[in-house]
């Protein structure tokens, strides 16, 4: 899922996202609450209409962003006091308030307000974070169910409903992760996310947590790993049974000149591409690789032209979406024909459609 934190997948227009095959994008409760404000978005017809996005949308609860404000927040059982990173103004988020903001935004999928566990964290800290997250999950669910009729759907979105996903926490402690997953399943959310990853832990720990938690989550509901990852990782997790993933990496890396290709990672700013007339990825058919050369993309980056970040982002998103399209097709083929599926560990190199 491409990440559109503040109502935009950075540098990429919505019609281009549609042409790439993006079926769902993300918005962020914290950032949209601060600017332009959730009530303004409600008055403008909801987030879909505001940003002109006719497909599905998910909003993060803001928990991770509040977690990142280490020196600007104070956590209590009731919620989190924090200061805006924009102007230093004081705010208070509770699970109920996070739900109210997400109701106003009107995304198809809302996320329960959680307390993200940092890495490293000792067991006592992880246990306390889990306690808060479980309490806040119940409060989020109760509040959203009680106020779900307040979601504003505009025009073609009128018949939609807003789903709520619970978030598994517990740090790198597998017993805490199991407890979190089991308690969330008992609450009967519409889907389940594994949060608190990609916060500095070793990749082996990430894999261990996912392997431990996935079998505990219902297979008839979406299973979502938040904030991952590199191309080989998302392919591996998809083959393990993860249904949904998101990451800022495709667009963030693109703005710094890093491209993901079938030949590996490419720093397009390198001198070796100064007169290279080949497409960025010779087997990619995206609109960038079909039209532009490595030399031109390098020129744009060195000239400081914003088009460079846009074209790089479009290619990287096409590459990521292409991986998932291919994995999905192979999984369907395996289901239909009972044929073996090559895994990410087998050395296959993900290539885009």
Order of alpha helices (4+ residues) and beta strands (2+ residues): beta-alpha-beta-alpha-alpha-alpha-beta-alpha-beta-beta-beta-alpha-beta-alpha-beta-alpha-beta-alpha-beta-alpha-beta-alpha-beta-beta-alpha-alpha
